[in-house]
Amino acid sequence: MKTIESKTIVFVTGCFVSYIGWESWINYFESKGYHVIAPPWPHKEAAPAVLRSGHPNSPIASLHLKTLVDHHAAIIAGLPEKPIIIGHSFGGLITQLLIQRGLGAAGVAYHSVAPQGVLSFKWSFLKSVTPALGLFSSAKKTYLMTFKQWQYTFTNGMPLTEQQETYNRLVVPESKNVSRDGLGKDARVDFKRPHVPLLFVSGTEDHIMPASLNYDNFKKYKDKDSITDYKEFSGRNHLAMAQPYWKEDADYIINWLNRH
């Protein structure tokens, strides 16, 4: 008996970037028969260049993790069926928290931030995450990733022209509160709780969310009667959704959904 009957997908965006990064995925999944939405975070509806012009005194600074989870939960409550929830990066953590609330038909954590207590001590992780936390700076002001940080954290291995194009097109100011909340109680997951099918997808070249961290996150889930799967792709950085072989990732996810 097939477990995942839903044909509705909610894409959940991560930190530092605009929801418009899902455009190609939206079109592709719609071509496969899914109804798809990718809602912006509160205060992030405008074009990235406009949002960057408001840094550092942006309303985005007021955001917290719980606000974001509640925001997506309210959107899901208005849908005709429980959706498949697919989240990238911090959106992957939000996906896990929404699944924990029983709001999805299935979940895909794509290059995901891990819940509270699941950490990496790899240098690439520490180098990438520390600036966003802004531990010695005011949370009343947003954090904006520099182009140099973007090159290392999101787009390592990509040609310079693509790094610059994606930075200009996608990067937005971010709330330090959201990043800090990822370490606290609002990011807690009960790994023993039964859940709908959940897939973790990672990449070998991801600096900020290393494959090893995604695998550790996957292994934390303990309910033997729940489907929890893991897939690691070679050559993927953190912006895998925009790399030339992104359709291979999307097809894997679609095939996984069709199998369960």
Backbone as CSV, one residue per row, in Angstrom:
resi,resn,N_x,N_y,N_z,CA_x,CA_y,CA_z,C_x,C_y,C_z
1,MET,0.848,-1.201,0.000,0.000,0.000,0.000,0.883,1.251,0.000
2,LYS,0.583,2.196,-0.889,1.368,3.418,-0.982,1.065,4.328,0.204
3,THR,2.129,4.843,0.830,1.988,5.689,2.014,1.761,7.151,1.639
4,ILE,2.481,7.641,0.624,2.439,9.063,0.266,1.467,9.263,-0.895
5,GLU,0.289,9.774,-0.593,-0.736,9.990,-1.620,-0.812,11.447,-2.060
6,SER,-0.248,12.340,-1.300,-0.374,13.776,-1.574,0.302,14.172,-2.884
7,LYS,-0.315,15.123,-3.590,0.280,15.706,-4.803,0.538,17.203,-4.610
8,THR,0.553,17.616,-3.357,0.830,19.007,-3.025,2.208,19.103,-2.385
9,ILE,2.992,20.073,-2.834,4.341,20.255,-2.289,4.491,21.678,-1.767
10,VAL,5.068,21.781,-0.579,5.469,23.072,-0.024,6.991,23.081,0.053
11,PHE,7.616,23.988,-0.696,9.056,24.185,-0.595,9.326,25.209,0.509
12,VAL,10.250,24.879,1.398,10.583,25.767,2.512,11.999,26.304,2.306
13,THR,12.103,27.613,2.219,13.373,28.278,1.952,14.225,28.331,3.218
14,GLY,15.537,28.387,3.031,16.452,28.505,4.152,16.895,29.936,4.399
15,CYS,17.901,30.066,5.272,18.449,31.378,5.620,19.276,31.963,4.476
16,PHE,19.436,33.267,4.510,20.365,34.023,3.672,19.928,34.217,2.217
17,VAL,18.863,33.523,1.783,18.482,33.560,0.372,16.984,33.803,0.204
18,SER,16.617,34.228,-1.001,15.224,34.472,-1.349,14.521,33.184,-1.787
19,TYR,13.228,33.178,-1.570,12.390,32.051,-1.998,12.399,31.859,-3.516
20,ILE,12.827,32.875,-4.285,12.825,32.728,-5.743,13.842,31.686,-6.214
21,GLY,14.714,31.243,-5.314,15.660,30.192,-5.661,15.003,28.871,-6.004
22,TRP,13.714,28.729,-5.683,12.984,27.490,-5.981,12.343,27.495,-7.371
23,GLU,12.483,28.566,-8.143,11.706,28.708,-9.380,11.838,27.501,-10.313
24,SER,13.062,27.066,-10.571,13.258,25.931,-11.479,12.632,24.661,-10.914
25,TRP,12.731,24.481,-9.606,12.152,23.299,-8.963,10.625,23.345,-9.029
26,ILE,10.065,24.520,-8.831,8.606,24.644,-8.927,8.131,24.206,-10.305
27,ASN,8.746,24.739,-11.335,8.346,24.400,-12.705,8.525,22.915,-12.978
28,TYR,9.612,22.352,-12.492,9.900,20.933,-12.766,8.903,20.020,-12.053
29,PHE,8.638,20.303,-10.780,7.697,19.456,-10.040,6.275,19.627,-10.565
30,GLU,5.924,20.831,-11.019,4.602,21.017,-11.619,4.485,20.224,-12.914
31,SER,5.577,20.118,-13.657,5.559,19.324,-14.895,5.364,17.835,-14.621
32,LYS,5.615,17.432,-13.381,5.430,16.033,-12.972,4.077,15.798,-12.297
33,GLY,3.219,16.827,-12.324,1.864,16.647,-11.827,1.598,17.107,-10.407
34,TYR,2.559,17.786,-9.800,2.371,18.275,-8.438,1.839,19.709,-8.426
35,HIS,1.068,20.023,-7.404,0.699,21.411,-7.119,1.732,21.935,-6.131
36,VAL,2.400,23.036,-6.472,3.583,23.466,-5.719,3.461,24.923,-5.265
37,ILE,3.872,25.170,-4.023,4.029,26.540,-3.550,5.378,26.661,-2.835
38,ALA,5.955,27.859,-2.870,7.201,28.161,-2.167,7.023,29.515,-1.495
39,PRO,6.381,29.545,-0.343,6.051,30.824,0.288,7.289,31.554,0.800
40,PRO,7.334,32.870,0.638,8.437,33.638,1.217,8.320,33.691,2.739
41,TRP,9.436,33.888,3.384,9.407,34.163,4.822,8.770,35.539,5.047
42,PRO,8.211,35.787,6.225,7.727,37.134,6.537,8.836,38.173,6.355
43,HIS,8.483,39.298,5.784,9.390,40.424,5.519,10.389,40.141,4.390
44,LYS,10.248,38.998,3.714,11.183,38.665,2.630,10.477,38.537,1.287
45,GLU,9.356,39.211,1.138,8.582,39.099,-0.095,9.220,39.871,-1.251
46,ALA,9.947,40.930,-0.956,10.498,41.808,-1.999,11.697,41.181,-2.696
47,ALA,12.103,41.819,-3.796,13.274,41.356,-4.547,14.521,41.457,-3.674
48,PRO,15.474,40.527,-3.837,16.684,40.539,-3.009,17.425,41.875,-3.006
49,ALA,17.534,42.543,-4.164,18.243,43.830,-4.208,17.553,44.863,-3.325
50,VAL,16.231,44.823,-3.295,15.469,45.744,-2.444,15.697,45.414,-0.970
51,LEU,15.675,44.129,-0.647,15.889,43.724,0.741,17.299,44.077,1.206
52,ARG,18.267,43.915,0.326,19.652,44.260,0.700,19.791,45.762,0.968
53,SER,19.007,46.561,0.271,19.091,48.011,0.466,18.595,48.430,1.844
54,GLY,17.838,47.550,2.513,17.336,47.854,3.850,18.242,47.389,4.972
55,HIS,19.308,46.709,4.627,20.262,46.226,5.634,21.076,47.390,6.176
56,PRO,21.344,47.481,7.510,21.111,46.451,8.542,19.848,46.655,9.366
57,ASN,19.083,47.693,9.055,17.917,47.997,9.889,16.636,47.432,9.292
58,SER,16.694,46.187,8.925,15.578,45.537,8.259,14.617,44.890,9.256
59,PRO,13.309,44.878,8.960,12.354,44.150,9.803,12.680,42.657,9.899
60,ILE,13.458,42.164,8.952,13.854,40.755,8.981,14.539,40.408,10.298
61,ALA,15.227,41.386,10.901,15.966,41.137,12.142,15.064,40.631,13.262
62,SER,13.762,40.926,13.192,12.838,40.547,14.266,12.411,39.081,14.199
63,LEU,12.735,38.397,13.141,12.267,37.023,12.965,12.904,36.058,13.962
64,HIS,12.115,35.053,14.354,12.579,33.949,15.194,12.151,32.627,14.561
65,LEU,12.793,31.553,14.974,12.480,30.239,14.418,11.012,29.879,14.636
66,LYS,10.500,30.074,15.839,9.104,29.704,16.109,8.148,30.473,15.204
67,THR,8.465,31.748,14.937,7.644,32.548,14.025,7.583,31.891,12.653
68,LEU,8.719,31.400,12.188,8.793,30.792,10.859,8.036,29.463,10.800
69,VAL,8.170,28.657,11.843,7.451,27.381,11.869,5.948,27.641,11.908
70,ASP,5.511,28.575,12.749,4.081,28.912,12.826,3.577,29.493,11.504
71,HIS,4.405,30.303,10.855,4.051,30.895,9.565,3.770,29.813,8.526
72,HIS,4.655,28.843,8.425,4.453,27.761,7.453,3.308,26.836,7.872
73,ALA,3.148,26.639,9.177,2.038,25.811,9.655,0.696,26.430,9.271
74,ALA,0.591,27.758,9.366,-0.658,28.439,9.008,-0.946,28.314,7.516
75,ILE,0.096,28.395,6.697,-0.074,28.229,5.248,-0.543,26.809,4.938
76,ILE,0.079,25.836,5.572,-0.284,24.430,5.348,-1.728,24.170,5.772
77,ALA,-2.167,24.820,6.855,-3.542,24.624,7.343,-4.578,25.040,6.309
78,GLY,-4.196,25.926,5.385,-5.121,26.389,4.352,-5.115,25.567,3.083
79,LEU,-4.308,24.519,3.037,-4.221,23.671,1.842,-5.281,22.574,1.880
80,PRO,-5.650,22.038,0.721,-6.702,21.021,0.672,-6.267,19.652,1.186
81,GLU,-4.956,19.437,1.307,-4.449,18.156,1.816,-3.104,18.393,2.496
82,LYS,-2.715,17.437,3.323,-1.382,17.534,3.919,-0.344,17.459,2.805
83,PRO,0.587,18.396,2.769,1.543,18.413,1.666,2.793,17.582,1.941
84,ILE,3.528,17.344,0.886,4.910,16.905,0.988,5.720,18.171,1.260
85,ILE,6.520,18.164,2.309,7.280,19.346,2.697,8.748,19.115,2.350
86,ILE,9.297,19.998,1.513,10.690,19.881,1.081,11.418,21.157,1.473
87,GLY,12.381,21.049,2.377,13.071,22.224,2.874,14.557,22.171,2.640
88,HIS,15.104,23.297,2.206,16.544,23.409,1.971,17.213,24.137,3.129
89,SER,18.336,23.612,3.616,19.153,24.277,4.629,18.335,24.509,5.904
90,PHE,18.172,25.764,6.348,17.348,26.017,7.523,15.911,25.582,7.273
91,GLY,15.506,25.619,6.001,14.190,25.091,5.647,14.064,23.607,5.917
92,GLY,15.199,22.892,5.905,15.183,21.477,6.256,14.898,21.254,7.729
93,LEU,15.428,22.148,8.578,15.091,22.086,10.002,13.620,22.418,10.207
94,ILE,13.137,23.463,9.539,11.712,23.813,9.643,10.851,22.639,9.181
95,THR,11.284,21.965,8.122,10.570,20.776,7.639,10.473,19.719,8.726
96,GLN,11.577,19.443,9.402,11.550,18.432,10.466,10.617,18.833,11.602
97,LEU,10.581,20.124,11.922,9.702,20.598,12.990,8.229,20.543,12.576
98,LEU,7.952,20.814,11.304,6.572,20.701,10.804,6.121,19.244,10.760
99,ILE,7.026,18.357,10.364,6.713,16.920,10.362,6.433,16.454,11.784
100,GLN,7.220,16.952,12.734,7.007,16.595,14.144,5.625,17.028,14.619
101,ARG,5.108,18.120,14.066,3.755,18.596,14.418,2.665,17.798,13.708
102,GLY,3.052,16.882,12.834,2.070,16.073,12.119,1.416,16.784,10.952
103,LEU,2.134,17.752,10.348,1.525,18.604,9.325,1.853,18.186,7.899
104,GLY,2.670,17.167,7.703,3.052,16.772,6.356,2.688,15.343,6.026
105,ALA,2.539,15.068,4.726,2.347,13.695,4.250,3.686,12.987,4.109
106,ALA,4.754,13.776,3.956,6.128,13.277,3.872,7.036,14.484,3.992
107,GLY,8.313,14.240,4.261,9.263,15.332,4.374,10.567,15.017,3.686
108,VAL,11.177,16.040,3.104,12.509,15.909,2.515,13.370,17.029,3.086
109,ALA,14.429,16.644,3.793,15.374,17.600,4.373,16.590,17.645,3.450
110,TYR,16.706,18.725,2.686,17.680,18.842,1.600,18.838,19.723,2.062
111,HIS,20.008,19.105,2.284,21.174,19.832,2.800,20.770,20.591,4.064
112,SER,20.231,19.862,5.015,19.480,20.444,6.129,20.334,20.895,7.304
113,VAL,19.893,21.974,7.927,20.342,22.326,9.270,19.808,21.253,10.219
114,ALA,20.616,20.876,11.187,20.229,19.822,12.116,19.519,20.401,13.338
115,PRO,18.673,19.605,13.990,17.984,20.065,15.196,18.946,20.272,16.366
116,GLN,18.383,20.788,17.446,19.172,21.050,18.658,19.936,19.802,19.094
117,GLY,21.198,19.987,19.410,22.014,18.900,19.942,22.756,18.084,18.907
118,VAL,22.474,18.315,17.617,23.182,17.596,16.551,24.128,18.592,15.897
119,LEU,25.414,18.446,16.153,26.399,19.433,15.718,27.535,18.787,14.944
120,SER,28.256,19.617,14.236,29.472,19.188,13.542,30.643,20.007,14.076
121,PHE,31.806,19.379,14.128,33.011,20.089,14.534,33.995,20.208,13.369
122,LYS,33.471,19.974,12.168,34.300,20.172,10.983,34.615,21.664,10.837
123,TRP,35.819,21.966,10.384,36.234,23.360,10.233,35.327,24.102,9.258
124,SER,34.942,23.468,8.166,34.109,24.155,7.170,32.773,24.574,7.781
125,PHE,32.220,23.740,8.648,30.952,24.061,9.326,31.133,25.253,10.260
126,LEU,32.160,25.204,11.093,32.397,26.277,12.055,32.697,27.601,11.351
127,LYS,33.499,27.539,10.286,33.840,28.743,9.530,32.611,29.344,8.864
128,SER,31.704,28.503,8.410,30.522,28.975,7.689,29.440,29.512,8.616
129,VAL,29.252,28.857,9.754,28.124,29.176,10.634,28.413,30.356,11.558
130,THR,29.641,30.457,12.051,29.961,31.439,13.088,29.605,32.878,12.716
131,PRO,29.917,33.372,11.504,29.577,34.768,11.189,28.077,35.062,11.261
132,ALA,27.264,34.091,10.852,25.812,34.303,10.832,25.233,34.428,12.229
133,LEU,25.863,33.801,13.215,25.368,33.887,14.586,25.595,35.278,15.177
134,GLY,26.656,35.942,14.709,26.940,37.303,15.190,26.914,37.400,16.704
135,LEU,27.617,36.508,17.375,27.483,36.354,18.819,27.867,37.600,19.608
136,PHE,28.702,38.447,19.065,29.130,39.652,19.784,28.570,40.917,19.125
137,SER,27.456,40.765,18.438,26.817,41.902,17.773,25.329,41.934,18.104
138,SER,24.694,43.044,17.839,23.287,43.230,18.177,22.366,42.424,17.262
139,ALA,21.401,41.742,17.886,20.407,41.001,17.117,19.347,41.923,16.517
140,LYS,19.424,43.217,16.850,18.465,44.170,16.287,18.839,44.553,14.857
141,LYS,20.031,44.147,14.430,20.481,44.422,13.070,20.686,43.112,12.320
142,THR,20.352,43.125,11.052,20.473,41.912,10.251,21.926,41.592,9.915
143,TYR,22.122,40.342,9.536,23.408,39.871,9.023,23.284,39.724,7.506
144,LEU,24.264,40.207,6.774,24.269,40.055,5.324,25.565,39.367,4.914
145,MET,25.433,38.215,4.311,26.597,37.452,3.873,27.366,38.215,2.799
146,THR,28.680,38.303,2.954,29.506,38.949,1.932,29.658,38.008,0.738
147,PHE,30.114,38.571,-0.373,30.333,37.730,-1.556,31.402,36.673,-1.282
148,LYS,32.443,37.051,-0.560,33.501,36.087,-0.227,32.948,34.940,0.612
149,GLN,32.090,35.261,1.563,31.463,34.208,2.370,30.548,33.335,1.517
150,TRP,29.828,33.956,0.601,28.949,33.225,-0.314,29.746,32.222,-1.146
151,GLN,30.911,32.648,-1.606,31.764,31.771,-2.401,32.165,30.532,-1.616
152,TYR,32.504,30.722,-0.341,32.958,29.588,0.469,31.798,28.744,0.980
153,THR,30.749,29.406,1.444,29.686,28.734,2.181,28.646,28.063,1.287
154,PHE,28.298,28.711,0.184,27.220,28.208,-0.677,27.702,27.697,-2.032
155,THR,28.656,28.381,-2.658,28.906,28.139,-4.087,30.324,27.671,-4.381
156,ASN,31.007,27.074,-3.408,32.347,26.547,-3.643,32.344,25.569,-4.818
157,GLY,33.338,25.730,-5.693,33.455,24.855,-6.861,32.736,25.353,-8.095
158,MET,31.921,26.390,-7.971,31.205,26.932,-9.118,32.043,28.011,-9.791
159,PRO,31.867,28.239,-11.094,32.595,29.308,-11.783,32.298,30.673,-11.167
160,LEU,33.259,31.565,-11.236,33.110,32.891,-10.637,31.871,33.620,-11.145
161,THR,31.593,33.511,-12.451,30.432,34.200,-13.016,29.133,33.691,-12.387
162,GLU,29.040,32.389,-12.137,27.842,31.823,-11.510,27.762,32.214,-10.041
163,GLN,28.890,32.267,-9.375,28.897,32.703,-7.983,28.364,34.131,-7.871
164,GLN,28.816,35.001,-8.767,28.379,36.400,-8.726,26.914,36.534,-9.113
165,GLU,26.501,35.817,-10.132,25.105,35.892,-10.593,24.156,35.406,-9.509
166,THR,24.481,34.290,-8.869,23.586,33.759,-7.838,23.584,34.652,-6.593
167,TYR,24.719,35.264,-6.283,24.756,36.194,-5.146,23.812,37.376,-5.410
168,ASN,23.938,37.981,-6.582,23.104,39.137,-6.916,21.614,38.776,-6.960
169,ARG,21.323,37.577,-7.418,19.938,37.165,-7.633,19.257,36.666,-6.362
170,LEU,20.015,36.090,-5.419,19.394,35.357,-4.324,19.650,35.887,-2.923
171,VAL,20.794,36.487,-2.663,21.197,36.763,-1.279,20.392,37.903,-0.667
172,VAL,19.932,37.674,0.577,19.145,38.660,1.318,19.694,38.776,2.744
173,PRO,19.381,39.867,3.439,19.773,39.980,4.849,19.087,38.908,5.688
174,GLU,19.699,38.572,6.810,19.141,37.509,7.643,19.059,37.927,9.113
175,SER,18.112,37.324,9.805,17.940,37.522,11.238,18.973,36.698,12.008
176,LYS,19.703,37.355,12.887,20.622,36.617,13.763,19.842,35.779,14.766
177,ASN,18.639,36.230,15.109,17.805,35.468,16.041,17.479,34.090,15.496
178,VAL,17.180,34.003,14.213,16.834,32.725,13.612,18.008,31.757,13.721
179,SER,19.192,32.229,13.351,20.364,31.358,13.429,20.630,30.911,14.861
180,ARG,20.497,31.836,15.795,20.731,31.498,17.203,19.671,30.536,17.726
181,ASP,18.430,30.713,17.293,17.350,29.819,17.729,17.584,28.377,17.271
182,GLY,18.354,28.217,16.195,18.669,26.867,15.717,19.463,26.047,16.707
183,LEU,20.017,26.711,17.721,20.784,26.020,18.761,19.961,25.796,20.028
184,GLY,18.735,26.337,20.074,17.950,26.328,21.303,16.769,25.375,21.306
185,LYS,15.926,25.546,22.324,14.819,24.615,22.563,13.794,24.601,21.440
186,ASP,13.637,25.714,20.707,12.658,25.737,19.619,13.090,24.877,18.441
187,ALA,14.355,24.442,18.444,14.863,23.568,17.384,14.927,22.117,17.829
188,ARG,14.209,21.790,18.884,14.259,20.436,19.440,13.331,19.485,18.683
189,VAL,13.842,18.311,18.372,13.050,17.258,17.727,13.039,16.028,18.623
190,ASP,11.860,15.421,18.782,11.740,14.158,19.504,12.007,13.030,18.512
191,PHE,13.219,12.513,18.530,13.641,11.533,17.533,12.989,10.164,17.721
192,LYS,12.345,9.942,18.858,11.699,8.653,19.111,10.251,8.631,18.628
193,ARG,9.729,9.785,18.266,8.324,9.885,17.876,8.102,9.291,16.483
194,PRO,7.025,8.527,16.272,6.702,8.047,14.924,6.466,9.221,13.978
195,HIS,6.799,9.036,12.708,6.668,10.135,11.748,6.376,9.588,10.356
196,VAL,5.903,10.462,9.496,5.669,10.106,8.093,7.022,9.926,7.403
197,PRO,7.036,9.351,6.189,8.319,9.135,5.489,9.158,10.408,5.416
198,LEU,10.443,10.259,5.727,11.346,11.397,5.811,12.663,11.036,5.121
199,LEU,13.057,11.861,4.161,14.275,11.639,3.381,15.275,12.756,3.645
200,PHE,16.529,12.364,3.887,17.623,13.322,4.004,18.494,13.231,2.754
201,VAL,18.784,14.391,2.151,19.641,14.453,0.965,20.806,15.398,1.275
202,SER,22.026,14.932,1.017,23.208,15.741,1.317,24.162,15.744,0.129
203,GLY,25.252,16.524,0.258,26.254,16.603,-0.806,27.659,16.564,-0.247
204,THR,28.560,15.929,-0.971,29.922,15.726,-0.474,30.718,17.011,-0.351
205,GLU,30.348,18.063,-1.105,31.133,19.303,-1.096,30.451,20.430,-0.329
206,ASP,29.422,20.113,0.433,28.699,21.124,1.192,29.542,21.550,2.393
207,HIS,29.933,22.817,2.442,30.750,23.322,3.532,29.942,23.626,4.795
208,ILE,28.797,24.273,4.636,28.065,24.742,5.811,27.236,23.638,6.469
209,MET,26.692,22.722,5.688,25.950,21.590,6.227,26.568,20.301,5.676
210,PRO,27.704,19.875,6.230,28.447,18.738,5.689,27.598,17.470,5.614
211,ALA,27.938,16.616,4.675,27.217,15.351,4.529,27.228,14.564,5.841
212,SER,28.339,14.612,6.561,28.434,13.876,7.825,27.415,14.376,8.845
213,LEU,27.139,15.676,8.843,26.140,16.234,9.754,24.741,15.782,9.362
214,ASN,24.449,15.792,8.067,23.157,15.295,7.589,22.966,13.826,7.946
215,TYR,24.036,13.050,7.810,23.952,11.618,8.139,23.714,11.424,9.635
216,ASP,24.407,12.210,10.467,24.190,12.125,11.913,22.751,12.488,12.260
217,ASN,22.204,13.498,11.597,20.808,13.890,11.790,19.880,12.732,11.431
218,PHE,20.103,12.134,10.284,19.310,10.985,9.830,19.346,9.839,10.849
219,LYS,20.530,9.541,11.363,20.699,8.400,12.275,20.037,8.634,13.635
220,LYS,19.739,9.884,13.973,19.117,10.181,15.255,17.682,9.662,15.346
221,TYR,17.012,9.540,14.209,15.615,9.102,14.214,15.553,7.614,14.560
222,LYS,14.767,7.280,15.586,14.839,5.952,16.186,13.600,5.079,16.010
223,ASP,12.480,5.627,15.535,11.269,4.803,15.451,11.400,3.783,14.333
224,LYS,11.425,2.521,14.697,11.692,1.453,13.721,10.542,1.248,12.744
225,ASP,9.373,1.741,13.074,8.218,1.571,12.189,8.014,2.760,11.243
226,SER,8.864,3.782,11.359,8.779,4.952,10.483,9.858,4.871,9.408
227,ILE,9.517,5.337,8.204,10.471,5.339,7.090,11.382,6.553,7.200
228,THR,12.681,6.307,7.327,13.671,7.375,7.334,14.805,6.959,6.416
229,ASP,15.068,7.731,5.361,16.072,7.362,4.358,17.106,8.468,4.190
230,TYR,18.243,8.068,3.616,19.359,9.003,3.431,19.979,8.793,2.059
231,LYS,20.295,9.919,1.383,20.980,9.873,0.088,22.055,10.945,0.049
232,GLU,23.259,10.548,-0.329,24.380,11.486,-0.447,24.825,11.557,-1.905
233,PHE,24.847,12.777,-2.457,25.278,12.984,-3.835,26.701,13.511,-3.869
234,SER,27.461,13.029,-4.808,28.841,13.480,-4.983,28.875,14.819,-5.720
235,GLY,29.781,15.698,-5.299,30.025,16.934,-6.020,29.072,18.066,-5.737
236,ARG,28.128,17.879,-4.802,27.132,18.921,-4.520,27.631,19.866,-3.425
237,ASN,27.536,21.163,-3.683,27.787,22.153,-2.638,26.463,22.514,-1.970
238,HIS,26.439,23.598,-1.178,25.213,23.917,-0.455,24.123,24.476,-1.363
239,LEU,24.514,25.051,-2.489,23.526,25.558,-3.447,23.258,24.502,-4.520
240,ALA,23.190,23.259,-4.114,22.988,22.149,-5.046,21.735,22.323,-5.889
241,MET,20.749,23.004,-5.355,19.490,23.231,-6.073,19.689,24.056,-7.341
242,ALA,20.864,24.717,-7.480,21.141,25.541,-8.663,22.353,25.052,-9.443
243,GLN,22.901,23.901,-9.073,24.020,23.350,-9.823,23.513,22.648,-11.091
244,PRO,24.389,22.405,-12.073,23.934,21.886,-13.362,23.163,20.562,-13.277
245,TYR,23.442,19.768,-12.257,22.789,18.452,-12.167,21.666,18.426,-11.140
246,TRP,21.008,19.578,-10.929,19.963,19.626,-9.920,18.793,18.709,-10.246
247,LYS,18.549,18.475,-11.544,17.430,17.595,-11.905,17.654,16.164,-11.445
248,GLU,18.918,15.761,-11.345,19.214,14.428,-10.812,18.746,14.324,-9.361
249,ASP,18.977,15.395,-8.592,18.505,15.431,-7.211,16.979,15.422,-7.166
250,ALA,16.360,16.264,-7.993,14.899,16.349,-8.019,14.274,15.017,-8.430
251,ASP,14.855,14.365,-9.429,14.325,13.074,-9.876,14.454,12.015,-8.794
252,TYR,15.548,12.049,-8.056,15.711,11.087,-6.959,14.597,11.284,-5.932
253,ILE,14.323,12.548,-5.607,13.272,12.842,-4.638,11.911,12.371,-5.163
254,ILE,11.616,12.659,-6.418,10.336,12.244,-7.010,10.210,10.724,-7.018
255,ASN,11.266,10.037,-7.401,11.229,8.565,-7.397,11.055,8.008,-5.988
256,TRP,11.697,8.654,-5.024,11.543,8.229,-3.629,10.089,8.410,-3.191
257,LEU,9.498,9.547,-3.543,8.091,9.775,-3.193,7.181,8.723,-3.832
258,ASN,7.500,8.349,-5.057,6.675,7.367,-5.772,6.822,5.956,-5.213
259,ARG,7.934,5.700,-4.539,8.176,4.374,-3.970,7.467,4.145,-2.647
260,HIS,7.021,5.203,-2.009,6.482,5.070,-0.642,5.013,5.506,-0.564
